[in-house]
Amino acid sequence: MRIYNYLETQIEKFGAAYLVLIDPDNLPVSKLHEFLSKCEEAEVDGLLVGGSLLIQEELSTYINSIKENSKLPTIIFPGSINQITPNADALLYISLISGRNPEHLIGKHVIAAPLIKKFNLETISTGYMLIESGVQTTAQYISGSSPIPSNKPGIAVATALAGQYMGMKLIYLEAGSGAQNHVPFEMVKAVSSMIDIPVIVGGGIRDSQTAAKLVASGAKIIVTGNHFENQDHWEYLKLFADAVHVKKSILI
């Protein structure tokens, strides 16, 4: 089954899907086995792998280590065109539609496309939207783009609609790694009520209650990353997964 279809199935089955973002710079290989075991026990739906810089680890080797320790789908969440490797299950083909930097709208994609074709990687076209979160995030700094103001849901709706009309399969509302604030519930509700493709929400989600409320607001995929770089938080993965899997909670 293709990964996009798998995500659709998980959304249909549970009401929403839960993905954990792993930044190889912040989770050493020595801790991977334990962390991945926790993810599987918690019934996480899949893994996003990538980072803004990737200084410490070589991505292909790192993903091989993931594959050796887990059967969870592994999706590249690329911070640059260097983060493309054939051993992943899929790639979020991200276009930064909230910004006006042509390199992140189409430029990098043209350079990456032949390599993706060579590797026969499944691509999931994703309209990526940075949302103001109270602090300047790494994604904002590296991309050189201004986020959408958190109090301007109308701009977010119009941008998401444009992404859908351009053929995107997902819309990603991103507060950013280490964000002070998550994407506002009102913005998630406004966007999800106006578009026909799944909305991903990530950044600044530090408790399961927030994850549940984002799903209630219309998010179909929740992503957490920075919060679980702290090993003391690993025990809460199950709480997050159960909060996102609302249909499962109803059945129980």
C-alpha positions in Angstrom: 0.0 0.0 0.0 1.3 3.5 -0.9 2.0 5.6 2.1 -0.5 8.3 1.2 -3.3 5.7 1.0 -2.1 4.3 4.3 -2.5 7.7 5.9 -6.0 8.0 4.5 -6.8 4.6 5.9 -5.5 5.5 9.4 -7.5 8.8 9.3 -10.7 6.9 8.3 -10.1 4.2 10.9 -9.1 6.4 13.9 -10.5 9.9 13.0 -7.0 11.3 12.7 -3.4 10.0 12.4 -0.4 10.6 14.7 3.1 11.0 13.3 6.3 11.6 15.3 9.0 13.7 13.9 12.6 12.5 14.5 15.4 15.0 13.9 18.6 12.8 13.6 20.6 15.7 15.1 18.6 15.4 18.3 18.0 11.7 18.7 21.3 9.7 18.5 21.3 6.2 17.0 22.1 4.8 20.4 18.7 5.7 21.7 16.7 4.8 18.5 15.8 1.2 19.5 14.2 2.3 22.8 12.4 5.3 21.3 11.0 3.3 18.4 9.8 0.6 20.8 7.9 3.2 22.7 6.4 4.6 19.5 5.2 1.1 18.5 3.8 0.4 21.9 1.9 3.7 21.8 0.5 2.8 18.3 2.0 5.8 16.6 1.0 5.7 12.9 4.3 6.6 11.3 7.5 8.6 11.5 8.7 11.8 9.8 12.5 12.0 9.6 14.5 15.1 8.8 15.8 18.4 10.2 16.8 21.9 9.2 20.5 21.2 9.3 21.4 17.5 9.9 24.9 18.0 11.2 25.5 14.9 13.3 24.1 12.0 11.2 24.0 10.9 7.6 20.3 10.5 6.7 20.5 7.2 4.7 22.5 5.5 7.4 20.1 6.8 10.0 17.0 5.6 8.2 18.6 2.2 7.8 18.9 2.1 11.6 15.2 3.0 11.9 14.3 0.2 9.5 16.3 -2.3 11.5 14.4 -1.4 14.6 10.9 -0.6 13.5 8.2 -1.4 10.9 6.6 2.0 11.2 6.3 3.8 7.9 9.2 6.2 7.5 8.5 9.5 5.6 11.3 12.0 4.8 10.5 15.5 6.0 13.2 17.3 4.1 15.0 20.4 5.3 17.0 20.5 2.1 17.6 18.7 -1.2 20.4 16.8 0.5 17.9 15.0 2.6 16.7 12.6 0.0 17.5 8.9 0.2 16.1 5.8 -1.5 15.5 3.7 1.6 12.6 5.7 3.0 9.0 4.8 2.3 7.9 8.2 1.1 8.9 11.9 0.9 6.8 14.9 1.8 7.3 17.0 -1.4 7.0 20.3 0.4 6.3 23.7 -1.2 6.4 26.6 1.2 3.2 28.3 0.0 3.0 30.7 2.9 6.3 32.4 1.8 7.3 34.2 -1.3 10.8 32.8 -1.7 10.8 31.1 -5.2 13.5 28.7 -4.1 11.1 27.1 -1.6 8.1 27.3 -3.9 9.6 25.5 -6.9 13.4 26.1 -7.2 14.7 23.4 -4.9 12.0 21.0 -6.2 13.3 21.2 -9.8 16.8 20.2 -8.6 15.5 17.4 -6.4 13.0 15.9 -9.0 15.5 13.8 -11.1 16.9 12.3 -7.9 13.5 11.4 -6.6 12.7 9.8 -10.0 15.9 7.8 -9.8 15.1 6.6 -6.3 11.5 5.8 -7.2 10.4 7.5 -4.0 6.7 8.0 -3.4 6.1 11.8 -3.2 3.3 13.3 -1.2 2.8 16.9 -2.4 2.4 19.1 0.6 1.5 22.8 0.9 3.6 23.9 3.8 2.5 27.0 5.8 4.5 28.6 8.5 2.3 30.1 11.2 3.5 32.8 13.6 4.2 31.1 17.0 5.6 33.7 19.3 9.3 33.2 18.5 11.4 33.0 15.3 11.7 29.3 14.5 14.5 27.5 12.7 12.2 26.9 9.7 11.5 30.6 9.4 15.2 31.6 9.7 16.5 29.0 7.3 13.7 29.6 4.7 14.0 33.4 4.9 10.2 33.7 4.9 7.7 35.5 7.1 5.1 33.3 8.8 1.3 33.9 8.5 0.2 36.0 11.5 -1.6 33.7 14.0 -4.5 36.2 14.2 -5.1 36.2 10.5 -7.1 32.9 9.7 -8.4 34.4 6.5 -5.0 34.6 5.0 -4.4 31.0 6.1 -7.6 29.9 4.5 -6.9 31.6 1.2 -3.4 30.2 1.1 -4.6 26.6 1.9 -7.2 26.8 -0.8 -4.6 27.9 -3.3 -2.5 24.9 -2.3 -5.4 22.6 -2.8 -6.2 24.1 -6.2 -2.6 23.7 -7.2 -3.0 19.9 -6.6 -1.5 19.5 -3.1 -2.5 16.3 -1.3 -1.9 17.7 2.2 -1.8 21.1 3.9 0.7 21.4 6.7 0.1 24.2 9.3 3.4 24.5 11.0 4.2 26.6 14.1 7.8 25.3 14.0 10.1 23.2 16.1 10.3 24.6 19.6 7.4 27.0 19.0 6.2 29.0 21.9 2.6 28.6 20.8 0.8 26.0 18.7 -1.3 26.8 15.7 -4.5 28.5 17.0 -7.5 26.2 17.2 -9.6 28.9 15.4 -7.2 28.8 12.4 -7.2 25.0 12.2 -11.0 25.1 12.2 -11.2 27.8 9.6 -8.8 26.1 7.2 -10.1 22.5 7.7 -13.7 23.7 7.1 -12.8 25.3 3.8 -10.6 22.7 2.1 -11.2 19.1 1.0 -7.7 17.7 1.7 -6.3 16.6 5.1 -4.8 19.2 7.3 -1.6 18.4 9.2 -0.8 20.5 12.4 2.6 20.5 14.1 4.8 22.6 16.3 4.3 23.7 20.0 2.1 20.7 20.9 3.2 19.8 24.4 0.3 17.9 25.9 -2.3 15.4 24.8 -5.2 17.7 25.6 -4.0 20.2 23.0 -3.6 17.4 20.4 -7.2 16.3 21.1 -8.5 19.8 20.7 -6.6 20.3 17.4 -8.2 17.1 16.1 -11.6 18.4 17.3 -10.9 21.6 15.4 -10.4 19.6 12.1 -6.8 18.5 12.0 -6.4 15.0 10.4 -2.8 14.5 11.1 -1.0 15.6 14.3 2.8 15.8 14.4 5.0 16.1 17.5 8.7 16.3 17.5 10.6 18.6 19.8 8.6 17.6 22.9 9.7 14.0 22.6 13.4 14.8 22.3 13.3 14.8 26.1 13.5 11.2 27.1 11.4 12.0 30.3 8.5 12.6 28.0 8.5 9.2 26.2 6.1 7.7 28.6 3.4 10.1 27.4 3.5 8.9 23.7 0.5 6.6 24.4 -1.5 9.5 25.8 -0.8 11.5 22.6 -1.7 8.7 20.3 -5.0 7.9 22.2 -5.9 11.6 22.1 -5.4 11.8 18.4 -7.1 8.5 17.7 -10.6 9.8 18.6 -12.6 7.1 16.9 -10.7 4.4 18.9 -11.4 6.3 22.1 -15.1 6.4 21.3 -15.1 2.6 20.7 -13.4 2.0 24.0 
